[in-house]
């Protein structure tokens, strides 16, 4: 059974926020196709790269490994937003490992990222101290 009332569906889709749009795309292949490919639909899903609180070293190691694979590297370029969840849980690395961190990601660039979203229980200055090293992989972010 196909979705025959596409104009009505597109009108409904235009009223949805990003989270609702993502949830709706999981309902069926037809809805996902309308959301992603229908020319009349202006409300597209914006790809979000979500990072949960962890070690910056672990994040950099994972990104480094993913960038060694060209297919995965291309997929990572599709993201427009980086959302850091639980930034206050990020483990600070000592000064001796900072040079190692920078070497790990010297070839990692996520050029599609144009927006950062932080979720934390700490105040912004404390967040900034924890994630400033992450910004070297996001060349389009202006501080």
N, C-alpha and C positions, 0 to 999 in steps of 0.2 A: 504494500500500500504506500503510495507516494504522497507527498505533501502538495496538494493542489492549490491551496490558497496562499501562494508565495507572497503576493503583495501585502496581505494582512499580517503574515509572519514577519516580514521585513519591518512593517510599522511597529509591531510589538518589540522586535529586537532593538529598534532605534531608541526605545525608552529604558533599556537595561543598562546597569552599571557593569563594570568589567567582571566582577566576581559572578554576577548573575549570568552574564554572557558566557563565561567559561563553563559554568554549571550546565547551562542549556546546551552547549555544544557536546556535552557528554550523554545527552538523552538519546540521540540517534544519529546515524550517519547522514541522513537527509538534513537534519538541522545543522549539524557541523558543516556540511557542504554549503548550505545557504549562508551561514555566518561567515565562512571563509571565502567563498567564491562568487556569490551572487552579486552581479554588477550594481544592482540598486541598493545594496546594503552598505551604508556609510559607517556603521558602528562595528568596527572590526576588533578582534581580540588583540590587545597589545601584549607582546611577549614579555614576561617578567622573569628574570633570573633571580631566584630566591636563595639566600644564604642564611642558614641558621647559625647561632652562636657556636663557635668551635675555636679551633686554633687557626691563626692566620697562616701558620706554616702548613697545616694540613690542607687548607683551601688552596694555597699556592702550589702545593705538590699536585693536587688534583687537577688544577687548571693547566699546569705544565704538562701533565700526562695527557690530558684531553687535547691540547694543542699539538701534540705529536701526531695525532690522527687527523688527516685533512678533512674527512667527513664530519667528525665531531667539531673541528675548528670552524667549519662553515656554519654548522648549526648554532654555535655560540655567538656568531656574528648577527644572528637574527634578533637577538634580545635588544629591547629599547630601555628597559628599566631594571635596575638592580635594587632588590629589596633585602635589607639586612634585618633579620629577625633576631631578637635577643642579643643585640650588640654587646650589652653589658656582660654576657657570658663568654665573649671572645677572650682567649688566653693571650696575655701579652708575652711576646718572645723577648729573650734577653738581647742585649746589644750585640753579642757575638754572633747571633743567628740572623741579624738583620741583613748583613752582607749576603749571606746564603739565600735569604728570601728574595732579595733583589736579583740575584743570579738566576734563581728558579724561573722568574717571570720576565726576564729581559726580552723574550720573544712572544710574550702573551699580551695581546691587545684586543679588547672587546670594543671595536670601533662603533658599533650600533648603539651603545649605551649613551643616552642623553639625559637620564634622570636617576637620582638616588633617592631611596626611601629608607629611613631608619626607624626601627621599632626598638625602644629601649626604655628601661625604668630609670636610667641615668640622665643627667643633664647633658646638653649638647657639647660643652667643652670636654667632658670626660669621654664622650663618644668619639670626638674628633681625634683625641690622642690614641685611641685604639685602632682606628681605621684609616688614618692618613696614609699608611703604606699601601692600602688597597687602591688608592687613586692612580698609581702609576700604570695600572692596567686599563684605565678608563680615560683615554686621551681627549674625549670630547666633553668631559666634565670641567667646567670652569669654576674656580674657587674665588 
